[in-house]
Amino acid sequence: QVQLVESGGGLVQAGGSLRLSCAASGRTFSSYAMGWFRQAPGKEREFVARISRSGISTYYADSVRGRFTISRDNAKNAVYLQMNSLKPEDTAMYYCAADGGKVVTTTPRTYDYWGQGTEVTVSS
């Protein structure tokens, strides 16, 4: 079992940067691919980024590619999301999630564990 706790959210102006962190408990963190998702009020949860178990492979939604960077530190049981050039459209609750499967997926329902979320608000 894996427990996830996000942090680093807050209020930032458009064009600014924010770094989200996700701390994981459990001794098998490196066995999980990790993903970031976000959900705006009244909208469905959407995929943002994914990183493989080793950290070698990364995947991004078209809307964030080139602006966001996902990374992980297995020694620290942590995954990060560096967000640059933020836009008002990035405003949402951001969640980290763990996927124990062996197939790359961007579908929320295929992820096994979720954090409680951290709020990101980008003002104009």
C-alpha positions as CSV (number, residue, x, y, z in Angstrom):
1,Q,0.0,0.0,0.0
2,V,1.1,3.5,-0.8
3,Q,0.1,6.8,0.8
4,L,0.7,10.0,-1.1
5,V,0.7,13.6,0.1
6,E,1.0,16.6,-2.2
7,S,2.3,20.0,-1.3
8,G,3.5,23.2,-3.0
9,G,0.3,24.5,-4.4
10,G,-0.7,28.2,-4.0
11,L,-1.5,31.4,-5.8
12,V,0.7,32.6,-8.6
13,Q,0.5,35.2,-11.3
14,A,0.3,34.2,-15.0
15,G,3.8,33.6,-16.3
16,G,5.1,32.5,-12.9
17,S,6.4,29.2,-11.7
18,L,5.5,26.7,-9.1
19,R,7.0,23.4,-7.9
20,L,4.7,20.7,-6.6
21,S,5.9,17.8,-4.5
22,C,4.4,14.4,-3.7
23,A,5.8,12.5,-0.8
24,A,5.1,8.8,-0.7
25,S,5.1,6.4,2.2
26,G,5.7,2.7,1.6
27,R,8.8,0.6,0.8
28,T,7.9,-0.2,-2.8
29,F,7.8,3.4,-4.3
30,S,10.1,2.5,-7.1
31,S,7.7,-0.3,-8.3
32,Y,5.1,2.4,-9.3
33,A,4.9,4.6,-12.3
34,M,3.8,8.0,-11.0
35,G,1.4,10.5,-12.6
36,W,0.1,14.0,-12.0
37,F,-3.6,14.8,-12.7
38,R,-5.6,17.9,-12.3
39,Q,-9.3,18.8,-11.9
40,A,-10.9,22.2,-12.2
41,P,-14.3,23.0,-10.7
42,G,-17.0,21.5,-12.7
43,K,-14.6,19.6,-15.0
44,E,-13.4,16.0,-15.3
45,R,-10.1,15.0,-13.9
46,E,-7.5,15.1,-16.6
47,F,-4.0,13.7,-17.2
48,V,-1.1,16.1,-16.8
49,A,2.2,14.0,-16.7
50,R,3.5,10.6,-16.1
51,I,7.0,9.2,-15.2
52,S,8.1,5.6,-15.4
53,R,9.4,3.6,-12.5
54,S,13.0,4.2,-13.3
55,G,12.4,7.9,-14.2
56,I,13.8,7.3,-17.7
57,S,10.5,7.8,-19.6
58,T,8.1,10.8,-19.3
59,Y,4.8,11.6,-20.8
60,Y,2.9,14.9,-21.0
61,A,-0.5,16.2,-22.0
62,D,-0.3,18.5,-25.0
63,S,-1.5,21.4,-22.9
64,V,1.5,21.4,-20.6
65,R,4.3,19.9,-22.8
66,G,7.2,22.3,-22.9
67,R,6.1,24.1,-19.7
68,F,5.9,21.4,-17.1
69,T,8.5,18.9,-16.1
70,I,7.9,15.7,-14.0
71,S,10.7,14.1,-12.1
72,R,11.2,11.6,-9.3
73,D,13.7,10.7,-6.7
74,N,13.3,7.1,-5.6
75,A,15.8,7.5,-2.8
76,K,13.5,10.1,-1.3
77,N,10.2,8.5,-2.2
78,A,9.1,11.6,-4.0
79,V,7.8,12.9,-7.3
80,Y,7.8,16.5,-8.5
81,L,6.1,18.7,-11.0
82,Q,7.9,21.8,-12.0
83,M,5.4,24.2,-13.6
84,N,6.7,27.1,-15.6
85,S,5.0,29.8,-17.7
86,L,1.8,29.2,-15.8
87,K,-1.5,30.2,-17.4
88,P,-5.0,30.9,-15.8
89,E,-6.1,27.7,-17.5
90,D,-3.8,25.7,-15.3
91,T,-5.9,26.6,-12.2
92,A,-7.0,23.3,-10.7
93,M,-6.6,20.9,-7.9
94,Y,-3.5,18.8,-8.6
95,Y,-3.2,15.2,-7.6
96,C,-0.4,12.8,-7.7
97,A,-1.2,9.1,-8.3
98,A,0.6,5.8,-8.3
99,D,0.2,3.1,-11.0
100,G,1.4,-0.4,-10.3
101,G,0.6,-1.7,-13.8
102,K,3.1,-2.5,-16.5
103,V,1.3,-0.6,-19.3
104,V,1.6,3.1,-19.9
105,T,-1.8,4.8,-19.2
106,T,-3.2,8.3,-18.8
107,T,-6.6,7.1,-17.6
108,P,-7.3,8.1,-13.9
109,R,-9.3,4.9,-13.1
110,T,-6.2,2.7,-13.9
111,Y,-4.2,4.3,-11.1
112,D,-4.1,2.6,-7.7
113,Y,-3.4,5.2,-5.2
114,W,-4.1,9.0,-4.9
115,G,-3.1,11.9,-2.8
116,Q,-5.5,14.4,-1.3
117,G,-4.6,17.1,-3.8
118,T,-3.0,20.5,-3.6
119,E,-4.7,23.7,-5.0
120,V,-3.0,25.7,-7.7
121,T,-4.5,29.1,-8.7
122,V,-3.1,31.2,-11.5
123,S,-4.3,34.8,-11.7
124,S,-4.3,37.0,-14.8
